[in-house]
Amino acid sequence: MAYYALHELHILPHELMKLTSRERAAIYAMIAVRVEKEKREQSRNKGKRR
């Protein structure tokens, strides 16, 4: 999660750790939703190429 926050959302690790546990949980939940959506899109695109 921290890797994704850093590379995709440009949130530095020390900034992430300054957030409250609820704020971090919200960020992690949003990342999980986005990653799942990206996986579905990749699999959908992979099926179209065949």
One Martini backbone bead per residue (centre of mass of N, CA, C, O) as a GRO file, in nm:
protein
   50
    1MET     BB    1   0.058   0.063  -0.021
    2ALA     BB    2   0.297   0.257   0.005
    3TYR     BB    3   0.395   0.228  -0.282
    4TYR     BB    4   0.140   0.340  -0.416
    5ALA     BB    5   0.132   0.610  -0.270
    6LEU     BB    6   0.400   0.707  -0.383
    7HIS     BB    7   0.377   0.650  -0.704
    8GLU     BB    8   0.066   0.745  -0.758
    9LEU     BB    9   0.009   0.979  -0.514
   10HIS     BB   10   0.258   1.125  -0.384
   11ILE     BB   11   0.307   0.992  -0.091
   12LEU     BB   12   0.495   1.017   0.161
   13PRO     BB   13   0.580   0.826   0.421
   14HIS     BB   14   0.571   1.054   0.641
   15GLU     BB   15   0.287   1.149   0.559
   16LEU     BB   16   0.138   0.883   0.608
   17MET     BB   17   0.222   0.862   0.920
   18LYS     BB   18   0.071   1.135   1.008
   19LEU     BB   19  -0.174   1.002   0.985
   20THR     BB   20  -0.438   0.875   1.079
   21SER     BB   21  -0.578   0.571   1.099
   22ARG     BB   22  -0.832   0.655   0.938
   23GLU     BB   23  -0.690   0.786   0.698
   24ARG     BB   24  -0.526   0.539   0.615
   25ALA     BB   25  -0.767   0.351   0.574
   26ALA     BB   26  -0.892   0.517   0.347
   27ILE     BB   27  -0.655   0.505   0.153
   28TYR     BB   28  -0.639   0.193   0.138
   29ALA     BB   29  -0.926   0.152   0.029
   30MET     BB   30  -0.889   0.320  -0.230
   31ILE     BB   31  -0.659   0.153  -0.342
   32ALA     BB   32  -0.808  -0.117  -0.358
   33VAL     BB   33  -1.021  -0.023  -0.559
   34ARG     BB   34  -0.827   0.067  -0.785
   35VAL     BB   35  -0.678  -0.200  -0.826
   36GLU     BB   36  -0.926  -0.367  -0.896
   37LYS     BB   37  -1.006  -0.203  -1.144
   38GLU     BB   38  -0.741  -0.246  -1.301
   39LYS     BB   39  -0.764  -0.554  -1.318
   40ARG     BB   40  -1.029  -0.565  -1.477
   41GLU     BB   41  -0.926  -0.403  -1.721
   42GLN     BB   42  -0.696  -0.594  -1.797
   43SER     BB   43  -0.871  -0.848  -1.842
   44ARG     BB   44  -1.052  -0.723  -2.056
   45ASN     BB   45  -0.820  -0.648  -2.257
   46LYS     BB   46  -0.706  -0.934  -2.285
   47GLY     BB   47  -0.966  -1.056  -2.415
   48LYS     BB   48  -0.968  -0.866  -2.674
   49ARG     BB   49  -0.688  -0.962  -2.803
   50ARG     BB   50  -0.784  -1.268  -2.877
   0.00000   0.00000   0.00000
